[in-house]
Amino acid sequence: MHHHALRNVLTSILITCVLGSLSVSTGHAADQPAGLRAGAAAVDVTPKEFPLNMPGGFSENMAQSAHDPLHARALVLDDGTTTLAMVVVDSLGVSPELIEEVKKLASEETGIATDKMLICSTHSHSCPQSNTTKGPAPEVAYRQVLLAGMVKSIVEAKAALRPAAVGAAAHPLPEEVFNRRWYLKPGKMPLNPYGKMDQVKMNPGTSPDVLDRPAGPTDPDVTILSVQDAHRKPLALWANYSLHYVGAPPRGQVSADYFGEFARLMPSRLRAGEEFVAMMTNGTSGDINNIPFLVTRPPREPFEQIRIVAGKAADAAWFAHRKIEQHRSDVTLGMLQREVVLKYRRPTDEQLAEAKKVLAVTDEKEIEKLPRLAQHYARSMVRAAEREAKTLAVKVQAIRIGDLAICTIPFEVFAEIGLELKDRSPFPQTMVISQANGRYGYLPTPRQHELGGYETWLGTNQVEEQTSVILTNNLLEMLAELK
């Protein structure tokens, strides 16, 4: 055979081998699941313009500067079939209107469906107003900072997608959660703003002469979702703890509270690199705070108690992380969303008449004789009576990440509601997130409504007294469908 003919034969054999190799490789990839991919991002949303009002109390609370940075932190997961985005932002509670705007813009940029996005707030009480469209220039400007930052966090997390594996676990941290609703000893209960007597009181002080027993449970667990890359390096950690904000940052300064300090500490706990993103969400803490009732705690300097709680929460998350036997990439993702229509609460004719009578008092000395906050809640009564809408549509979500389930509720949810969802969930590990996709006030159970107290008053609570039952039933149906 001539040398050029031999060369032609060898060339044909080589081409055949290469094509055969490519076809085998392509066929193999088509037969295999894509596997999990994950990406995370943290975007600074600290305000640059001041002063800013920090809502959350009964009097104006103005910030003149920032003590520590605020962030929008995002985690995007993709299993080849479903892509979902989860965002937590340092805010008292981002409005539903702003959240919907963020989801629409982020969806246009990433292709992720808006009903596959969760946006929740930490509920830090030292964060600025989030949805001012007309008013002081710094507040209007800050709305745009938040909007752009939340969108950017989703876009950057999606762009950072890479092969990943996940695991979930929980570890208790009982010594930093306290139920703040208490039965008092006989004769110690003050009148509520309506001139009536509740059975329990919120934040009644720490005196053993006054306190009888707490009116509800606590949820002690720090629950985590851990994300690693293909080289088993920490990529992200999403944690959840049923504790209200801690509070007491330096006066007049914006702060992310213990949520931000936890996120700052976690990389050192896991010896993670610069790309690692940690985040903490608010669990079911509507009736839980960080005051150790019946105990006298030594004085703290500003931000000190925040640091203490964040350090303990980071330790608990580390212990939970050690419990994860295996991070898996062959997990199923799922996310369901329902819009649930709830009835607004309305005052009775008698309650409305009493409220108008209270508001008719104008003499300063006579006003001082009224129960504390009487006129504030009288105005809430009148507004509730005059509200044209009879119903409120809220969004709840159920998310599946392998064997972890996540429930989201747009209220300040009582701990016992979260405990019930965890107990009745068909998944081995369940996380319940408050302040999710909006903020509509407190969510007590029907039993807690009977006991009265701050969180049940019309104004702090605005929806029908069976709402916790309605939302729990919806979420359990959704979890069953995901399972």
C-alpha positions as CSV (number, residue, x, y, z in Angstrom):
1,M,0.0,0.0,0.0
2,H,1.3,3.4,-0.9
3,H,2.1,5.8,1.9
4,H,-0.6,8.3,0.9
5,A,-3.2,5.5,0.8
6,L,-2.1,4.3,4.3
7,R,-2.3,7.8,5.6
8,N,-5.9,8.0,4.3
9,V,-6.9,4.8,6.0
10,L,-5.3,5.9,9.4
11,T,-7.1,9.2,9.1
12,S,-10.4,7.5,8.5
13,I,-9.9,5.3,11.6
14,L,-8.9,8.3,13.7
15,I,-12.0,10.2,12.7
16,T,-14.2,7.2,13.3
17,C,-12.7,6.7,16.8
18,V,-13.2,10.4,17.7
19,L,-16.8,10.5,16.5
20,G,-17.5,7.3,18.3
21,S,-16.0,8.7,21.5
22,L,-18.1,11.9,21.1
23,S,-21.3,10.0,20.6
24,V,-20.6,7.8,23.6
25,S,-19.8,10.8,25.8
26,T,-22.9,12.7,24.6
27,G,-25.1,9.7,25.2
28,H,-23.7,9.2,28.7
29,A,-24.4,12.8,29.6
30,A,-27.9,12.6,28.3
31,D,-28.6,9.5,30.4
32,Q,-27.3,11.1,33.7
33,P,-29.2,13.6,35.8
34,A,-27.7,17.1,35.6
35,G,-27.0,17.1,39.4
36,L,-27.4,19.9,41.8
37,R,-25.9,23.3,41.1
38,A,-25.8,26.2,43.6
39,G,-24.7,29.8,43.7
40,A,-24.8,32.4,46.5
41,A,-24.2,36.1,46.8
42,A,-24.2,38.9,49.4
43,V,-24.9,42.5,48.2
44,D,-24.3,45.5,50.5
45,V,-27.6,47.5,51.0
46,T,-26.3,49.8,53.7
47,P,-27.8,53.3,53.3
48,K,-25.6,56.1,52.2
49,E,-28.0,59.0,52.9
50,F,-29.3,60.0,56.3
51,P,-31.3,60.7,58.5
52,L,-33.6,57.7,58.1
53,N,-36.5,56.6,60.2
54,M,-36.2,53.1,61.7
55,P,-39.8,51.9,62.2
56,G,-40.9,49.2,64.7
57,G,-41.8,51.2,67.8
58,F,-44.5,53.7,68.9
59,S,-42.2,56.7,68.6
60,E,-39.9,58.1,65.9
61,N,-36.5,56.5,65.9
62,M,-34.1,58.3,63.6
63,A,-30.7,56.9,62.4
64,Q,-27.9,59.3,61.6
65,S,-25.3,56.7,60.5
66,A,-24.6,52.9,60.1
67,H,-23.0,50.9,62.9
68,D,-22.6,47.7,60.7
69,P,-23.5,46.8,57.1
70,L,-26.9,45.7,55.9
71,H,-27.1,43.0,53.2
72,A,-29.3,41.2,50.8
73,R,-28.1,37.6,50.7
74,A,-29.3,35.1,48.1
75,L,-29.0,31.4,47.4
76,V,-30.0,30.0,44.0
77,L,-30.4,26.2,43.6
78,D,-30.9,24.3,40.3
79,D,-31.4,20.5,39.9
80,G,-31.7,20.6,36.1
81,T,-35.5,20.7,36.3
82,T,-36.3,23.3,38.9
83,T,-34.5,26.6,39.7
84,L,-35.3,28.4,42.9
85,A,-34.0,31.6,44.5
86,M,-34.1,32.4,48.3
87,V,-33.2,35.8,49.5
88,V,-33.0,37.2,53.1
89,V,-32.6,41.0,53.5
90,D,-31.7,43.0,56.6
91,S,-35.0,44.9,57.1
92,L,-37.8,45.2,59.6
93,G,-40.1,43.9,56.9
94,V,-40.0,44.6,53.2
95,S,-43.4,45.5,51.8
96,P,-45.2,43.1,49.5
97,E,-45.3,45.8,46.8
98,L,-41.5,46.1,46.8
99,I,-41.0,42.4,46.9
100,E,-43.1,41.8,43.8
101,E,-41.2,44.5,42.0
102,V,-37.9,42.8,42.9
103,K,-39.1,39.4,41.8
104,K,-40.4,40.8,38.4
105,L,-37.1,42.5,37.6
106,A,-35.0,39.5,38.8
107,S,-37.1,37.1,36.8
108,E,-36.5,39.2,33.7
109,E,-32.8,39.1,34.2
110,T,-32.4,35.5,35.2
111,G,-35.3,33.6,33.8
112,I,-36.2,32.3,37.2
113,A,-40.0,32.2,37.7
114,T,-41.4,34.6,40.2
115,D,-43.3,31.8,42.0
116,K,-39.9,30.1,42.5
117,M,-38.6,33.0,44.5
118,L,-38.6,33.6,48.3
119,I,-37.8,37.0,49.7
120,C,-37.8,37.3,53.5
121,S,-36.8,39.9,56.0
122,T,-34.7,39.4,59.2
123,H,-37.0,41.8,61.2
124,S,-34.1,43.7,62.7
125,H,-35.6,46.8,64.4
126,S,-32.6,48.9,63.6
127,C,-33.1,49.0,59.9
128,P,-34.5,51.9,57.8
129,Q,-38.0,52.3,56.3
130,S,-38.1,50.1,53.2
131,N,-40.9,51.4,50.9
132,T,-41.1,55.1,50.9
133,T,-42.0,56.4,47.5
134,K,-43.0,59.9,48.5
135,G,-41.5,61.6,51.5
136,P,-38.0,62.5,52.8
137,A,-35.3,62.2,50.1
138,P,-33.1,59.8,52.0
139,E,-36.0,57.4,52.5
140,V,-37.0,57.5,48.9
141,A,-33.4,57.0,47.9
142,Y,-33.1,54.0,50.2
143,R,-36.0,52.2,48.6
144,Q,-34.0,52.2,45.4
145,V,-30.9,50.9,47.2
146,L,-32.9,48.0,48.5
147,L,-34.6,47.3,45.2
148,A,-31.4,47.3,43.2
149,G,-29.5,45.3,45.9
150,M,-32.1,42.5,46.2
151,V,-32.3,42.1,42.4
152,K,-28.5,42.1,42.2
153,S,-28.2,39.4,44.8
154,I,-30.4,37.0,42.8
155,V,-28.6,37.9,39.5
156,E,-25.2,37.3,41.0
157,A,-26.2,34.1,42.8
158,K,-27.6,32.7,39.5
159,A,-24.4,33.7,37.7
160,A,-22.4,31.8,40.3
161,L,-24.1,28.5,39.8
162,R,-21.7,25.5,40.0
163,P,-21.9,21.8,40.9
164,A,-22.9,21.5,44.6
165,A,-24.1,19.2,47.3
166,V,-26.4,20.0,50.3
167,G,-27.2,18.7,53.8
168,A,-29.4,19.8,56.6
169,A,-29.5,19.4,60.4
170,A,-30.4,21.2,63.6
171,H,-28.9,21.9,67.0
172,P,-30.6,23.4,70.0
173,L,-29.8,26.8,71.5
174,P,-32.4,27.0,74.2
175,E,-30.8,29.5,76.5
176,E,-31.3,32.5,74.2
177,V,-35.0,32.2,73.5
178,F,-37.8,33.2,75.9
179,N,-41.5,33.4,75.5
180,R,-42.4,37.0,76.2
181,R,-46.1,36.5,77.0
182,W,-46.7,35.8,80.7
183,Y,-49.5,35.0,83.1
184,L,-49.2,37.4,86.0
185,K,-49.8,36.8,89.7
186,P,-53.2,37.9,91.1
187,G,-53.8,41.6,91.0
188,K,-50.8,42.4,88.9
189,M,-52.4,42.6,85.4
190,P,-52.9,46.2,84.2
191,L,-55.7,47.4,81.9
192,N,-55.1,47.0,78.2
193,P,-55.5,50.0,75.8
194,Y,-59.2,49.3,75.5
195,G,-59.8,49.5,79.3
196,K,-60.2,45.7,79.5
197,M,-58.2,43.0,81.3
198,D,-56.2,40.5,79.3
199,Q,-55.2,37.1,80.7
200,V,-51.5,37.5,79.7
201,K,-49.1,40.4,79.2
202,M,-46.2,40.9,76.8
203,N,-42.8,41.9,78.3
204,P,-44.1,42.2,81.9
205,G,-40.7,42.9,83.4
206,T,-38.5,40.4,85.3
207,S,-39.8,40.7,88.9
208,P,-40.7,37.4,90.6
209,D,-43.3,39.3,92.6
210,V,-45.2,39.9,89.3
211,L,-44.5,36.9,87.0
212,D,-46.4,33.6,87.3
213,R,-45.6,31.5,84.2
214,P,-45.0,31.9,80.4
215,A,-48.1,31.6,78.2
216,G,-46.4,29.5,75.4
217,P,-43.4,27.5,74.4
218,T,-40.2,28.3,72.6
219,D,-38.5,26.6,69.6
220,P,-34.8,26.1,70.6
221,D,-33.4,24.8,67.3
222,V,-30.9,26.5,65.0
223,T,-31.8,24.7,61.7
224,I,-29.3,24.9,58.9
225,L,-29.1,24.1,55.1
226,S,-25.4,23.6,54.3
227,V,-24.2,23.9,50.7
228,Q,-20.8,22.7,49.5
229,D,-19.1,22.9,46.1
230,A,-17.8,19.9,44.1
231,H,-14.6,20.0,46.1
232,R,-16.5,19.8,49.4
233,K,-15.6,23.4,50.2
234,P,-18.3,25.4,52.0
235,L,-20.3,27.5,49.5
236,A,-23.2,28.8,51.6
237,L,-25.1,28.2,54.8
238,W,-28.7,29.2,55.4
239,A,-29.7,29.1,59.1
240,N,-33.0,29.7,60.9
241,Y,-33.6,30.5,64.5
242,S,-36.9,31.4,66.3
243,L,-35.7,34.5,68.0
244,H,-36.9,38.1,67.5
245,Y,-34.2,40.7,67.0
246,V,-31.9,41.2,70.1
247,G,-31.7,45.0,69.9
248,A,-29.6,47.6,71.7
249,P,-27.2,48.6,69.0
250,P,-25.7,52.1,69.5
251,R,-28.5,54.7,69.5
252,G,-29.1,56.4,66.3
253,Q,-27.3,53.9,64.2
254,V,-28.5,51.4,61.6
255,S,-27.6,47.7,62.4
256,A,-28.3,44.2,61.0
257,D,-28.6,43.0,64.6
258,Y,-27.6,39.4,65.4
259,F,-28.5,38.2,61.9
260,G,-25.7,40.2,60.4
261,E,-23.2,39.4,63.1
262,F,-24.0,35.7,62.7
263,A,-23.3,35.9,58.9
264,R,-20.0,37.6,59.6
265,L,-18.9,34.9,62.1
266,M,-19.9,31.8,60.2
267,P,-17.0,31.7,57.7
268,S,-14.5,31.4,60.6
269,R,-16.6,28.6,62.1
270,L,-16.4,26.5,58.9
271,R,-13.0,27.8,57.7
272,A,-14.6,28.9,54.5
273,G,-13.2,31.0,51.7
274,E,-14.1,34.5,50.5
275,E,-16.9,33.2,48.2
276,F,-18.8,31.6,51.1
277,V,-22.1,33.3,52.1
278,A,-23.8,32.7,55.4
279,M,-27.3,34.0,56.2
280,M,-29.8,33.8,59.1
281,T,-33.6,34.0,58.8
282,N,-36.2,34.7,61.4
283,G,-38.0,31.6,62.5
284,T,-41.4,31.6,64.3
285,S,-40.6,34.3,66.9
286,G,-43.7,36.4,67.1
287,D,-43.9,35.7,70.9
288,I,-40.2,35.1,71.5
289,N,-37.5,37.5,72.5
290,N,-34.1,37.6,74.3
291,I,-35.1,38.8,77.7
292,P,-34.4,36.2,80.4
293,F,-37.5,36.7,82.6
294,L,-37.1,35.9,86.3
295,V,-33.3,36.4,85.8
296,T,-31.4,39.6,86.4
297,R,-28.8,40.0,83.5
298,P,-25.8,42.3,84.1
299,P,-25.8,45.5,82.1
300,R,-24.4,45.3,78.5
301,E,-22.7,47.9,76.4
302,P,-24.4,48.7,73.1
303,F,-24.2,45.8,70.6
304,E,-22.7,43.5,73.2
305,Q,-25.7,41.2,73.6
306,I,-26.1,41.0,69.8
307,R,-22.5,39.7,69.7
308,I,-23.2,37.2,72.5
309,V,-26.3,35.8,70.8
310,A,-24.6,35.7,67.3
311,G,-21.6,33.9,68.7
312,K,-23.8,31.2,70.4
313,A,-25.9,30.9,67.2
314,A,-22.8,30.4,65.1
315,D,-21.6,27.8,67.5
316,A,-25.0,26.0,67.3
317,A,-24.8,26.1,63.5
318,W,-21.3,24.6,63.6
319,F,-22.6,21.7,65.9
320,A,-25.5,21.2,63.5
321,H,-23.1,21.1,60.6
322,R,-21.1,18.4,62.2
323,K,-24.3,16.2,62.4
324,I,-24.6,16.1,58.6
325,E,-23.4,12.7,57.6
326,Q,-23.3,13.3,53.9
327,H,-23.8,16.3,51.6
328,R,-25.7,15.0,48.5
329,S,-25.9,16.3,45.0
330,D,-28.7,13.9,43.9
331,V,-31.5,15.9,45.6
332,T,-34.9,16.9,44.3
333,L,-36.0,20.5,44.4
334,G,-39.6,21.7,44.5
335,M,-41.4,24.9,45.4
336,L,-45.1,25.5,45.6
337,Q,-46.8,28.8,46.2
338,R,-50.4,29.5,47.2
339,E,-52.3,32.7,47.5
340,V,-54.6,32.4,50.5
341,V,-57.5,34.8,51.0
342,L,-58.1,35.8,54.6
343,K,-60.8,37.9,56.2
344,Y,-59.9,41.2,57.8
345,R,-60.9,41.6,61.5
346,R,-63.4,44.3,62.1
347,P,-64.5,45.9,65.4
348,T,-68.0,45.4,66.8
349,D,-70.3,48.4,66.9
350,E,-69.7,48.6,70.6
351,Q,-65.9,48.5,70.2
352,L,-66.1,51.3,67.6
353,A,-68.3,53.5,69.8
354,E,-65.8,53.1,72.7
355,A,-62.9,53.9,70.4
356,K,-64.6,57.1,69.1
357,K,-65.3,58.1,72.7
358,V,-61.6,57.7,73.6
359,L,-60.5,59.7,70.6
360,A,-62.9,62.5,71.6
361,V,-60.8,63.1,74.8
362,T,-58.6,66.2,74.1
363,D,-57.7,67.5,77.5
364,E,-54.1,66.5,78.3
365,K,-54.9,65.6,81.9
366,E,-57.8,63.5,80.9
367,I,-55.7,61.8,78.2
368,E,-53.1,60.9,80.9
369,K,-55.9,59.1,82.8
370,L,-56.6,56.8,79.9
371,P,-54.9,53.3,79.7
372,R,-51.5,53.4,78.0
373,L,-51.7,53.6,74.2
374,A,-55.5,54.0,74.4
375,Q,-55.7,56.6,71.7
376,H,-53.2,54.8,69.4
377,Y,-55.3,51.6,69.4
378,A,-58.6,53.6,69.2
379,R,-57.3,55.0,65.9
380,S,-56.5,51.4,64.8
381,M,-60.1,50.4,65.6
382,V,-61.5,53.3,63.5
383,R,-59.2,52.5,60.6
384,A,-60.2,48.8,60.7
385,A,-63.9,49.8,60.6
386,E,-63.4,52.2,57.7
387,R,-61.2,49.8,55.6
388,E,-63.0,49.2,52.3
389,A,-61.4,45.8,51.6
390,K,-63.0,42.9,53.4
391,T,-60.3,40.4,52.6
392,L,-56.5,40.1,52.3
393,A,-54.6,37.8,49.9
394,V,-51.3,36.5,51.3
395,K,-48.7,34.2,49.8
396,V,-47.4,31.1,51.5
397,Q,-44.7,28.8,50.1
398,A,-43.5,25.3,50.7
399,I,-40.0,24.4,49.4
400,R,-38.3,21.0,49.1
401,I,-34.5,20.7,49.1
402,G,-34.0,16.9,49.2
403,D,-35.1,15.9,52.7
404,L,-35.4,19.4,54.0
405,A,-38.7,21.2,53.9
406,I,-39.1,25.0,54.2
407,C,-42.4,26.7,55.0
408,T,-42.8,30.5,54.6
409,I,-45.4,32.7,56.2
410,P,-45.7,36.5,55.8
411,F,-46.4,37.3,59.5
412,E,-44.7,37.5,62.9
413,V,-45.5,33.9,63.6
414,F,-46.0,32.4,67.1
415,A,-43.5,29.7,68.1
416,E,-46.1,27.0,68.7
417,I,-47.2,27.4,65.0
418,G,-43.7,26.6,63.8
419,L,-43.5,23.7,66.3
420,E,-46.7,22.2,65.0
421,L,-45.6,22.5,61.4
422,K,-42.3,20.8,62.2
423,D,-44.1,18.0,64.1
424,R,-46.6,17.3,61.4
425,S,-44.3,17.7,58.4
426,P,-43.7,14.6,56.3
427,F,-40.1,15.6,55.9
428,P,-37.3,14.6,58.4
429,Q,-36.2,18.2,58.7
430,T,-38.4,21.3,58.5
431,M,-37.6,25.0,58.7
432,V,-40.3,27.7,59.1
433,I,-39.5,31.2,58.1
434,S,-41.5,34.3,59.2
435,Q,-41.6,37.7,57.6
436,A,-41.6,36.0,54.2
437,N,-42.9,37.7,51.0
438,G,-44.4,40.5,53.1
439,R,-45.3,41.5,56.6
440,Y,-48.9,41.7,57.8
441,G,-48.5,41.9,61.6
442,Y,-48.7,39.2,64.3
443,L,-50.0,35.7,63.9
444,P,-51.2,34.2,67.2
445,T,-53.1,30.9,67.4
446,P,-56.9,31.0,68.3
447,R,-56.0,29.9,71.8
448,Q,-53.6,32.9,72.2
449,H,-56.3,35.2,70.9
450,E,-58.5,34.1,73.8
451,L,-55.7,35.0,76.2
452,G,-55.4,38.5,74.7
453,G,-52.2,40.6,75.0
454,Y,-50.3,42.9,72.7
455,E,-49.9,40.6,69.8
456,T,-53.7,39.9,69.6
457,W,-54.9,43.5,69.8
458,L,-56.6,44.9,66.6
459,G,-53.9,46.9,65.0
460,T,-51.0,44.6,65.7
461,N,-53.1,41.7,64.4
462,Q,-55.4,42.4,61.5
463,V,-56.7,39.1,60.1
464,E,-59.3,36.6,61.3
465,E,-58.6,34.7,64.5
466,Q,-58.5,31.3,62.6
467,T,-55.7,32.4,60.3
468,S,-53.0,30.3,61.9
469,V,-55.1,27.2,61.4
470,I,-55.9,28.1,57.8
471,L,-52.3,28.7,56.9
472,T,-51.0,25.6,58.7
473,N,-53.5,23.4,56.9
474,N,-52.5,24.9,53.5
475,L,-48.8,24.4,54.2
476,L,-49.3,20.8,55.3
477,E,-51.2,20.1,52.1
478,M,-48.4,21.7,50.1
479,L,-45.7,19.7,51.9
480,A,-47.6,16.4,51.2
481,E,-47.7,17.3,47.5
482,L,-44.0,18.0,47.5
483,K,-43.3,14.7,49.3
